[in-house]
Amino acid sequence: MPGTGGSEGFVAEDADKNVPAAQKRPKAPKPQVVGAKVSPAKSKAKLAPKATGAAPKAAAGSAPKAGAGAKVKYRVNAVKAVSAQDREADKQSMGQVHKSLVFLGIVTLAYLAYLIFSGQMDVFLSSLSQVDSSWILRGALCYLVYYAIGVSAYVLSVVADPNSPVGVRDLMSVEAAGIFFMNLTPNGMGAAPAQIYRLTRSGLSVGGAGALHSTRFIMYEAGEGIFAAIMLIFRLDYFLNSFGDFIIIGILLFAFKILECVVLFAICAYPKFFSSIGNWVLRFANKHGWVKDYDHWYQVVNNQIMEFSDGFKSAAKNRGDLIGVLVLTLLQLGCLYALPWFVLNAFGKEADLITCLASGSMLELLTSAIPLPGGTGGAEGGFALLFGKMFGAQASAGFVLWRAIEYFLPTLCAAPLLGLRSTSGESINHRFKRYGARLHGLFSRRGGGKGSGGIKITFK
């Protein structure tokens, strides 16, 4: 499931030095783009290399007017906006990654040993030699589309806010962190703190970062449940005929996913009720000595639940954007679940796309149920069960190629994207409006102006 903002522009400390005493900003400002009145006669602050286009003109136009301050936009130092708790959580996530890499290395060696001692290595190598690499490349590009759609879902969540300090490269880093830490930490537990850390580093407040992340998380979980429901409607007969009673396990996992979504929405709707239940459970567990870090869990129950709820309620006011994010999430999941279809075609196997999507959705439910890095164990067993008959004797090679484009390659490619940061200081909203104005001018010139019979496009 899957953002860093630069600290360029006017830094808060410089702005405070140049503002008269009566107009000074209070300390510890919110980490977002804000406005401050600065006297043009006394201001000596330097603009960032890429400041927003309107700010310099406004300052120049207001200079001749005595006593009129120019409204200058600046961004506070984003490094200071990151709390020590967020930094520590990110460090803990990286620590989990190191342990997971060792674990996955051991699993890989064990798998190779199994192929050798079971006598399947010759069949495995022979199967790989028959692969059509163009289909594997298409599968890798499909995962790239999955990543791009994930970034677009984040962009859609912030594009309406003209003061949001988060840039596109920030969100690319956030989505990459979700992929990287989801794959390399047990049960994906390191993904959330890593993503929130990068959002706060971009200049969002801790509450704003939590709200954005919680909204995206809920939409992703809801998307998984909706996608699985749609696939069961279209392919329930196939599952019953192919797997018999064993498919009951898959249906139970689907029911658990739906229950998880219901609980998440219930927490958002009734946070105080769930906080009271959480406090009772926490006191009971602490009384029996079952809680190691009481202060941490107390903060989770009494603060994070409210922040989680407030964030989603705030996002839910823009229902159009929320529905758009859900649609993008369904498309994103479709790209992920279609990867076995590309691998089957790489081996020259005839495969039905809808069946592969349904099986891929069920495979994801099985994988996510295993609390190990990358769902190790659930991925192997689920693939053998759901796709073993489709691949036949080439199942081992098919699993390796599927795992390569679905897990190992994305993890490796996500690593260098973790440090991406937006440095322009321009909000995505402002940038989209600027691009829209350019397109408007381009179409106006091609249309020959008014009265030419062309289409007039108006950007609000």
Secondary structure, DSSP 8 states (H G I E B T S, - for coil): ----B---SS-HHHHHHHS-GGG---SS--SSEEEEEE-TTT------TT--THHHHHHHHHTTSTT--EEEEEE--HHHHS-HHHHHHHHHHHHHHHHHHHHHHHHHHHHHHHHHHTT-HHHHHHHHHT--HHHHHHHHHHHHHHHHHHHHHHHHHHTT-TT----HHHHHHHHHHHHHHHHHSGGGTTHHHHHHHHHHHTT--HHHHHHHHHHHHHHHHHHHHHHHHHHHHHHHHHHHHHHGGGHHHHHHHHHHHHHHHHHHHHHHH-HHHHHHHHHHHHHHHHHTT--S-HHHHHHIIIIIHHHHHHHHHHHHT-HHHHHHHHHHHHHHHHHHHTHHHHHHHHTT----HHHHHHHHHHHHHHHHTS-SGGGTTHHHHHHHHHHHHHHGGGHHHHHHHHHIIIIIHHHHHHGGGTT--B-S---HHHHHHHHHHHHHHHHHHHHTSTTSS-------
